[in-house]
């Protein structure tokens, strides 16, 4: 039995529905857009938004997937068994930083999918900001331009 929960900021509900993101699975299986960053359990996809939908010009969708049992166990020990998922904590943290007037990206939505006991996947959607890049891409581009000396 799978349980899903998600939250969308009030200002973004209309365009999110028009784009077709009605469930956590809709967002997790979204394939349009360019890959911005990747790790063992997550990826970040930059998704352009058609102006006809009325949303921002693009968003970043950070998807956490725990396909392997060992990753689910690891996340449970990190707190997802009894507390919020990492995506939800990031959403809450970004919301609080913006409330305190700290310049951060705007959180749009988060969602979680749970199996019988464990978190299986989650996502965080943030508004794209011009001039901002993921830390992964920044590091790769910096290394290409000026390789570090191996001393």
Beta strands, then each sheet from edge to edge (+ up, - down):
strand 1: 3-8
strand 2: 34-38
strand 3: 42-48
strand 4: 58-65
strand 5: 107-114
strand 6: 119-127
sheet 1: 1+ 5- 6+ 4- 3+ 2-
end
